[in-house]
């Protein structure tokens, strides 16, 4: 049922991509600058994170030549520097993903650019700070994890009260 339908949709998507790859790559190239601008300029954290996620995906799937032509490097470096200095763990994580994607696409170009623009220094500083911090305490169980115990405790108290109550006539 579900697995077969998912595989069929995947095959349909691959076929559509093959038939329309030039159009989809062109659309992606036009989208890169818009998404980069939204990630850079948005004050809404949800929009910023969604834009960063979309940018990471575009960088991952876009062919090198299209990405090379579409990505404004200075704007990308300014965004990465701001994200790496951010207090938001989500933003810093997506900045690391974006650095990884860009370094995977063109290591020589981006290593030189990231070194010149201070991105490499920011990464080294973050790593050094993380090594100095004590390990985080174990996470507390989430509220949802406590419900089964609370329900069983409540149901045992309720059944004890029911047994202790005199029968009503």
N, C-alpha and C positions, 0 to 999 in steps of 0.2 A: 503494500500500500504506500506508506509515506516515503520510504526510502526510494522506491521505484519512481514515484512522482518527482522527488527531489532530483534524482539523477536525470530524469527526462527534461526537467526545467533547466538543469545545468547544460545539457546538450543543446537545448534550444537557444540558451544564452550564448554559448560558444559559437553556434551557427550564425546568430544575429551579429555577434562581434566580427566574425570573419567576413560577413557580407557588407558590414558598415564600418569597418575598422578606420578607414580614412576620416569619415565623418565624426566618429566618436573620439579619435585622437585630436582632431581639430577643435572639437567642443571642449575636450579636456584642457587643451593648451589655452583656450580663451578663458576657461574657468580658473586656471591657476592664479592669475593676477587678481581676479575678483575675490577669490577665497583668501589669498594672502592679505589683501587689503582689509577684509572683514576680520581676520584674525588679529591684524595689527591695530585697527582703529576701534573695534567694538568695545564698549564699556560693559556690555552684558556678558557675564562669564559663560553662560550656556552657549551663546552664539559664538563666542571666542573659541571654546573647546570644540564645538561642532565644526567650526571652520578649520581648526588645527587638525582635527581628525580627517576631514575631507582632504586637506592639503597633504597629509601623510599618505593617504591612499592614492591620490593623484601622482605623487612622487614615486610611489612604489610601482604602479602599473604603467605609467607613461614611458614610452621609449625614450632612450637617452637623448636623441637628437631633438625631439619635440620638447622635452623638459629643458634642455640646454637653451633652446630658443625662447621658451615661454617664461622662465623663472627670472624675475628681477633680483639679482644676487645681493645687491646692497640692502634692499628692503628685507629680504629673507634673513640676512645677517643681523640687521637691527632688531627684527622680531625675535630671533633666536637669543640674542644677548639679553633682551628684556625678559623673555620667558625663563631663561636660566637664572636670572636674578630675582625671579618672582618668589613669593611665599607659597604659592599654590603648587602642591605636589603634582596635581594633574597637569598643569601647564608645563612644569619642568619635565615630567615624564614624556609628554608629547614633543617637547623640544628635543629630548634625547632620541626619540623615535625618528624625528625629522632629520636630525644630524646623521643618524645611522643610515637612513634611506639615501640621503644625498651623498654620503661618503661611499656607499655601496655602488651608486651609479657612476661616480667619477671621482675616485679617491685623490688623484693628483691635483685636480683643479680645486676641489673643496677643502682639502687639507691645507693648501697654501692660503686660500681665502679665509678659512676659519682661524688659521694661525694669525694672519695679518689683522683680522677684525676682532681678535680677543676671545673668540668662542672656545678655542682650545684651552686658554688660560682659565676661563670660567668653569670648564669641565674639570680641569685639574684641581681648582680651588674647591669645587663642590665635593669631589672625591676625597680630598684631604679633610674637609670639615666632617664628612660622613664617617671617616675612620676615627676621628677624635671623639665623636658622640658615643655615649654608652648605648648598649642595645636597648631597643624599645621593650617595655614590659609586655607580657603576653596580653593579647587582646581579650577584653571582657566578653563573655557570651552575649550575643545579641538578645534583645527582648523576645524575639520569636523562639529562640532556643529554650527560654524559660517556661513557655506556655505549657508543654506537656507535663512538667513537674507541678506547675501551679494547678493545672486541671485535675491531676490525680490527687493532689492534696485536698483540693476543694471537694472532689467527689467522695473521698473517704470521710471527710467531715460531714458532708451532707448525708451520707448513708448512716453514719453514727447518730446524727440527730434524728433521722427518720426512725431508727430502731429504738431510740430512747423516748420518742414521743408516744403518748398513749394513743391507742387507736380511736379514731373519731367515729361516732355512731350517729 
